[in-house]
Amino acid sequence: MNRILILTAGYGEGHNAAARNLAVAVDDLAGPGTAQIADLFALCSPRLNSIARRGYLAMINRTPRVWSAFYGWIDRAKPFPRHLGFFRREQAKLLDLLESEKPAAVCCTYPIYAFLMEQITARTGLRVPVFNVVTDSISINSLWWLPRCDGWFLPNHETTAVMTKAGCAPSLLHTSGFPVQSVFSAQHNQLAPPNLAAGHNPRVLYIINSGSWHAETTAQLLLAENGWEITCAVGRDERLRRKLEHLAARRRVPARILGWTDQIPQLLMTHHVVISKAGGATTQEAIAARCPMIVNQIVPGQEEGNYELLRRHDIGAYAANPAEVMAALRRGFANGGDVWRAWRRKLEALARPDAARDIAQSVLHQINHPAYIKAASSAPLYRHG
């Protein structure tokens, strides 16, 4: 079995979502157990990783300017591979996985891993094809393109243009889309929001993230709109959930207040608009669902490009406060939803709901290509003894 090792990290849900969805696609194409997901940071230092993740979330939510400065420094200073010594444990664990599992290829949804693979090859002579699955758009950090890779899979043409300008070989750049769940493709023809032009009420989905600005005020304004159907997904914030359920009970038009849910894809496909921060996974899932997005928070650095993609295509809006959120929604729904329909048409051109399967097919095709098999037989990929 040609196993595929998929490396991820829990610093932003986009990396994990891309890894999970790609693994499902690989297993669907090549058989269960072909894909193996590993988070080396969690495996090597679980307590430290948990603390670091909490610190990351606190920084992006409470001190975004500090995070922006740090993100910009990494992009400019290019500290790797010079300082890969900080990741000695992770590199040793990765080498162990390569030796024990003998994957035919490694796919990285987090950029540090390609540096570790490059150093392992230089130090040991062990060669395994490495592919970076880029989870950000446009404002991508140089970490994504600096290490040697056998290919990059990119979410859109705008990001491919950035990588080309950075000097990556065009033949190694694949504009595949972001690997979303297969449900976006499988249920595209079955799930859709009701027809606004026929007089149906607009459906608005509000995804409340940890650290969301003005979350309660925005939800209160939405629930005061009795002509709209509202769904609020509050995550694990039970206090806010109870408060919003009390407000929802007074409405004439139904409203749903959800806690944690695994039905986000179905919700996106059946609502006219989603309000959320410009996270990598959420933005790409909204695009795959053809659900226009009102962005109410942008983490400086990696999320700026996610909104920039929508802005360049004139889809949705950025709303800095609750009043702007409501104004953007009213503009979209006015005159039977003329503006909303224009947004949705533009999303059709961006949507790539089959991206996970396309990436999996491409990787599997490359490792099964006669040229690759010949090279592998003449130069073993693994050390012996």
C-alpha positions as CSV (number, residue, x, y, z in Angstrom):
1,M,0.0,0.0,0.0
2,N,1.3,3.5,-0.9
3,R,0.6,5.3,2.3
4,I,0.3,9.1,2.4
5,L,1.4,10.9,5.6
6,I,-0.5,14.2,6.2
7,L,1.1,16.6,8.6
8,T,-1.0,19.3,10.4
9,A,-1.0,21.6,13.4
10,G,-3.7,23.0,15.6
11,Y,-2.8,26.7,15.1
12,G,-6.0,27.7,13.2
13,E,-8.7,25.4,12.2
14,G,-7.9,25.6,8.5
15,H,-4.8,23.4,8.8
16,N,-6.7,20.6,10.6
17,A,-9.8,20.8,8.3
18,A,-7.6,20.6,5.2
19,A,-5.8,17.6,6.6
20,R,-9.0,15.7,7.7
21,N,-10.7,16.3,4.3
22,L,-7.7,15.3,2.3
23,A,-7.3,12.1,4.3
24,V,-10.9,11.2,3.7
25,A,-10.4,11.7,-0.1
26,V,-7.2,9.7,-0.1
27,D,-8.8,6.8,1.7
28,D,-11.9,6.9,-0.6
29,L,-9.6,6.7,-3.7
30,A,-6.9,4.3,-2.5
31,G,-8.6,2.3,0.3
32,P,-9.1,2.8,4.1
33,G,-5.9,3.4,6.0
34,T,-4.0,4.8,3.1
35,A,-3.8,8.2,4.7
36,Q,-2.3,8.9,8.1
37,I,-2.7,12.3,9.9
38,A,-0.1,13.5,12.4
39,D,0.3,16.6,14.5
40,L,3.9,16.4,15.5
41,F,3.6,19.3,18.0
42,A,0.8,17.6,19.8
43,L,2.6,14.2,19.7
44,C,5.9,15.5,21.0
45,S,4.9,18.1,23.6
46,P,1.2,17.8,24.3
47,R,1.2,20.1,27.4
48,L,3.4,22.8,25.7
49,N,1.4,22.5,22.5
50,S,-1.8,23.1,24.5
51,I,-0.3,26.2,26.2
52,A,1.0,27.5,22.9
53,R,-2.3,27.1,21.1
54,R,-4.1,29.0,23.9
55,G,-1.5,31.7,23.7
56,Y,-2.0,31.9,19.9
57,L,-5.7,32.3,20.3
58,A,-5.3,34.9,23.0
59,M,-2.9,36.9,20.8
60,I,-5.0,36.9,17.7
61,N,-8.2,37.8,19.6
62,R,-6.9,40.2,22.2
63,T,-3.7,41.7,20.7
64,P,-4.0,41.4,16.9
65,R,-1.4,44.1,16.3
66,V,1.2,42.1,18.2
67,W,0.3,39.0,16.2
68,S,0.5,41.0,13.0
69,A,4.0,42.3,13.8
70,F,5.1,38.8,14.7
71,Y,3.6,37.3,11.5
72,G,5.3,40.0,9.4
73,W,8.6,39.5,11.1
74,I,8.5,35.8,10.2
75,D,7.7,36.6,6.6
76,R,10.6,39.1,6.3
77,A,13.3,37.6,8.6
78,K,12.9,34.0,7.2
79,P,14.1,32.4,10.4
80,F,14.0,28.8,9.0
81,P,15.8,26.7,8.3
82,R,18.4,28.5,10.5
83,H,16.5,28.0,13.7
84,L,15.0,24.5,13.1
85,G,16.9,23.4,16.2
86,F,13.8,24.6,18.2
87,F,12.0,21.6,16.7
88,R,14.4,18.8,17.4
89,R,11.8,16.6,19.0
90,E,9.4,17.1,16.1
91,Q,12.1,16.3,13.6
92,A,13.1,13.2,15.4
93,K,9.4,12.1,15.6
94,L,9.0,12.8,11.9
95,L,12.0,10.7,11.0
96,D,10.6,7.9,13.2
97,L,7.3,8.1,11.3
98,L,9.1,8.0,7.9
99,E,11.1,5.0,8.9
100,S,8.3,3.0,10.5
101,E,5.3,3.9,8.2
102,K,7.3,4.3,4.9
103,P,4.9,6.7,3.3
104,A,5.1,7.2,-0.5
105,A,4.5,10.9,-0.1
106,V,4.1,13.6,2.6
107,C,1.4,16.3,2.4
108,C,1.9,19.3,4.7
109,T,-1.1,21.5,5.6
110,Y,1.2,23.5,8.0
111,P,4.3,25.1,6.5
112,I,7.0,24.3,9.1
113,Y,7.0,20.6,8.1
114,A,8.4,21.0,4.7
115,F,11.5,22.6,6.3
116,L,11.8,19.6,8.6
117,M,11.6,17.2,5.6
118,E,14.2,19.2,3.7
119,Q,16.6,19.0,6.6
120,I,16.0,15.3,7.1
121,T,16.8,14.7,3.5
122,A,20.0,16.7,3.7
123,R,21.1,15.0,6.9
124,T,20.2,11.4,6.2
125,G,19.8,11.0,2.5
126,L,16.2,9.8,3.0
127,R,14.0,11.1,0.1
128,V,10.2,11.2,0.2
129,P,8.1,13.4,-2.1
130,V,6.7,16.5,-0.2
131,F,3.7,18.5,-1.2
132,N,2.5,21.7,0.5
133,V,-1.3,22.2,0.7
134,V,-1.5,25.9,1.2
135,T,-4.4,26.9,3.5
136,D,-4.2,30.7,3.1
137,S,-5.1,33.0,0.3
138,I,-3.0,35.8,-1.3
139,S,-1.4,37.1,2.0
140,I,0.6,33.9,2.4
141,N,3.7,33.8,4.5
142,S,7.0,33.0,2.8
143,L,7.2,29.9,5.0
144,W,4.9,28.3,2.5
145,W,7.3,28.6,-0.5
146,L,10.8,28.8,0.9
147,P,11.4,25.0,1.5
148,R,11.9,22.6,-1.4
149,C,8.7,20.9,-2.4
150,D,7.6,18.5,-5.2
151,G,4.5,20.5,-5.6
152,W,2.2,23.1,-4.1
153,F,-1.6,22.9,-4.1
154,L,-3.2,26.3,-4.0
155,P,-6.7,27.5,-3.2
156,N,-7.2,29.9,-6.0
157,H,-5.5,31.6,-9.0
158,E,-4.7,34.8,-7.0
159,T,-2.6,32.7,-4.6
160,T,-0.9,30.9,-7.5
161,A,0.1,34.3,-8.9
162,V,1.7,35.2,-5.6
163,M,3.7,32.0,-5.6
164,T,4.7,32.4,-9.2
165,K,6.0,35.9,-8.4
166,A,7.9,34.5,-5.4
167,G,9.9,32.4,-7.8
168,C,8.2,28.9,-7.6
169,A,8.3,26.9,-10.7
170,P,4.9,27.2,-12.5
171,S,5.0,23.5,-13.3
172,L,4.9,22.7,-9.6
173,L,2.0,25.0,-8.8
174,H,-1.5,23.4,-8.9
175,T,-4.6,25.6,-8.5
176,S,-6.7,23.0,-6.9
177,G,-8.9,24.8,-4.4
178,F,-9.0,24.3,-0.6
179,P,-9.8,20.7,0.4
180,V,-13.3,21.0,1.9
181,Q,-15.6,18.2,2.9
182,S,-17.1,16.1,0.1
183,V,-20.6,17.0,1.2
184,F,-20.3,20.3,-0.6
185,S,-20.0,18.5,-3.9
186,A,-22.3,15.6,-3.1
187,Q,-25.2,17.7,-1.9
188,H,-24.8,20.8,-4.0
189,N,-27.8,19.9,-6.2
190,Q,-30.0,18.9,-3.2
191,L,-29.4,21.8,-0.8
192,A,-30.0,25.5,-1.5
193,P,-31.5,28.5,0.2
194,P,-35.1,29.4,-0.7
195,N,-35.8,31.8,-3.6
196,L,-35.8,35.4,-2.5
197,A,-37.4,36.6,-5.7
198,A,-40.4,34.4,-4.9
199,G,-40.9,36.2,-1.6
200,H,-39.2,33.8,0.8
201,N,-37.6,35.2,3.9
202,P,-33.8,35.6,3.8
203,R,-31.9,33.1,5.9
204,V,-28.9,34.4,7.8
205,L,-26.3,32.2,9.5
206,Y,-24.1,33.8,12.2
207,I,-21.1,31.8,13.2
208,I,-19.7,33.1,16.5
209,N,-16.1,32.4,17.0
210,S,-14.1,32.6,20.2
211,G,-13.0,36.3,20.6
212,S,-15.6,37.5,18.0
213,W,-16.1,41.2,18.4
214,H,-19.6,42.6,19.3
215,A,-21.0,39.0,19.1
216,E,-23.9,39.6,21.5
217,T,-24.9,43.0,20.0
218,T,-24.8,41.6,16.5
219,A,-27.0,38.6,17.5
220,Q,-29.5,40.9,19.2
221,L,-29.8,43.0,16.1
222,L,-30.3,40.0,13.9
223,L,-32.9,38.5,16.2
224,A,-34.8,41.8,16.1
225,E,-35.3,41.4,12.4
226,N,-38.6,39.5,12.3
227,G,-38.6,39.3,8.5
228,W,-35.4,37.1,8.4
229,E,-34.8,33.5,9.5
230,I,-31.8,33.5,11.8
231,T,-29.4,30.7,12.8
232,C,-26.8,31.5,15.4
233,A,-24.0,29.0,16.1
234,V,-22.5,30.0,19.4
235,G,-20.0,27.1,19.8
236,R,-19.5,26.2,23.5
237,D,-20.6,29.6,24.9
238,E,-23.5,28.3,27.0
239,R,-24.1,31.7,28.7
240,L,-24.6,33.4,25.3
241,R,-26.7,30.5,24.0
242,R,-29.2,30.8,26.9
243,K,-29.4,34.5,26.4
244,L,-30.1,34.3,22.7
245,E,-32.6,31.4,23.2
246,H,-34.6,33.8,25.4
247,L,-34.6,36.4,22.7
248,A,-35.4,33.9,19.9
249,A,-38.5,32.7,21.8
250,R,-40.1,36.1,21.3
251,R,-39.8,36.1,17.5
252,R,-42.5,35.7,15.0
253,V,-40.2,34.1,12.3
254,P,-38.3,31.0,13.5
255,A,-34.7,31.3,14.8
256,R,-32.3,28.6,15.8
257,I,-29.6,29.0,18.5
258,L,-27.1,26.2,18.1
259,G,-24.2,25.2,20.3
260,W,-21.3,23.2,18.8
261,T,-22.4,21.6,15.6
262,D,-21.0,19.4,12.8
263,Q,-23.6,20.6,10.4
264,I,-21.9,23.8,9.2
265,P,-21.6,22.6,5.6
266,Q,-25.4,21.9,5.4
267,L,-26.1,25.3,7.2
268,L,-23.9,27.1,4.7
269,M,-25.7,25.5,1.7
270,T,-29.2,26.3,3.0
271,H,-28.6,29.9,4.1
272,H,-28.4,33.0,1.9
273,V,-25.5,34.7,3.8
274,V,-23.0,33.8,6.6
275,I,-21.6,36.3,9.0
276,S,-18.2,35.2,10.4
277,K,-14.5,36.0,10.8
278,A,-12.3,35.4,7.8
279,G,-10.8,32.1,8.9
280,G,-9.2,29.9,6.3
281,A,-11.6,27.0,6.7
282,T,-14.8,29.1,7.1
283,T,-14.1,31.3,4.1
284,Q,-13.3,28.4,1.8
285,E,-16.3,26.4,3.0
286,A,-18.5,29.5,2.4
287,I,-17.1,29.7,-1.2
288,A,-17.7,26.0,-1.7
289,A,-21.3,26.4,-0.6
290,R,-21.8,29.5,-2.8
291,C,-22.8,31.3,0.4
292,P,-21.8,35.0,0.4
293,M,-20.0,36.1,3.4
294,I,-20.2,39.2,5.6
295,V,-16.8,39.3,7.3
296,N,-16.9,40.8,10.8
297,Q,-13.4,40.1,11.9
298,I,-10.0,39.7,10.2
299,V,-6.9,38.4,12.0
300,P,-4.0,40.4,10.7
301,G,-1.7,38.4,8.5
302,Q,-3.0,35.2,7.2
303,E,-6.7,36.1,7.2
304,E,-6.3,39.4,5.4
305,G,-5.9,37.5,2.1
306,N,-9.1,35.5,2.7
307,Y,-11.1,38.7,2.8
308,E,-9.0,40.2,0.0
309,L,-10.1,37.3,-2.3
310,L,-13.8,38.1,-1.6
311,R,-13.2,41.9,-2.1
312,R,-11.4,41.4,-5.4
313,H,-14.4,39.5,-6.7
314,D,-16.9,41.9,-5.1
315,I,-18.6,39.2,-3.0
316,G,-20.1,40.1,0.4
317,A,-18.6,42.8,2.5
318,Y,-16.4,43.6,5.5
319,A,-18.4,45.0,8.4
320,A,-16.4,46.5,11.3
321,N,-19.3,46.7,13.7
322,P,-22.9,45.4,14.2
323,A,-24.5,48.4,12.4
324,E,-22.4,47.7,9.3
325,V,-23.3,44.1,9.4
326,M,-27.0,44.9,9.3
327,A,-26.4,47.5,6.5
328,A,-24.6,45.0,4.4
329,L,-27.4,42.4,4.8
330,R,-30.1,44.9,3.9
331,R,-28.2,45.9,0.8
332,G,-27.8,42.3,-0.2
333,F,-31.5,41.5,0.3
334,A,-33.0,44.7,-1.2
335,N,-35.2,44.5,-4.3
336,G,-35.8,40.8,-4.0
337,G,-32.1,40.0,-3.5
338,D,-30.6,41.5,-6.7
339,V,-27.2,42.1,-5.0
340,W,-27.3,38.7,-3.3
341,R,-27.8,37.0,-6.6
342,A,-24.8,38.8,-8.1
343,W,-22.7,37.7,-5.2
344,R,-23.8,34.1,-5.6
345,R,-23.1,34.1,-9.4
346,K,-19.5,35.3,-8.7
347,L,-19.0,32.6,-6.1
348,E,-19.8,30.0,-8.8
349,A,-16.6,30.9,-10.5
350,L,-14.6,30.5,-7.3
351,A,-16.1,27.3,-5.9
352,R,-14.0,24.1,-6.1
353,P,-16.0,21.7,-3.9
354,D,-14.0,18.7,-5.3
355,A,-10.6,20.1,-4.3
356,A,-9.8,17.4,-1.7
357,R,-10.5,14.6,-4.3
358,D,-8.5,16.5,-7.0
359,I,-5.5,16.9,-4.7
360,A,-5.6,13.3,-3.6
361,Q,-5.8,12.1,-7.2
362,S,-2.9,14.3,-8.2
363,V,-0.7,13.0,-5.4
364,L,-1.6,9.4,-6.0
365,H,-1.0,9.8,-9.7
366,Q,2.4,11.3,-9.2
367,I,3.7,8.6,-6.8
368,N,2.4,5.9,-9.2
369,H,3.9,7.6,-12.3
370,P,6.4,5.4,-14.1
371,A,9.1,8.0,-13.8
372,Y,8.7,8.2,-10.0
373,I,8.6,4.4,-9.7
374,K,11.9,4.1,-11.7
375,A,13.6,6.8,-9.6
376,A,12.4,5.0,-6.4
377,S,13.8,1.7,-7.5
378,S,17.2,3.1,-8.5
379,A,17.5,5.3,-5.4
380,P,15.7,3.8,-2.3
381,L,13.6,6.3,-0.4
382,Y,14.5,4.9,3.0
383,R,17.7,4.0,4.8
384,H,18.4,0.4,5.6
385,G,20.0,-1.0,8.7
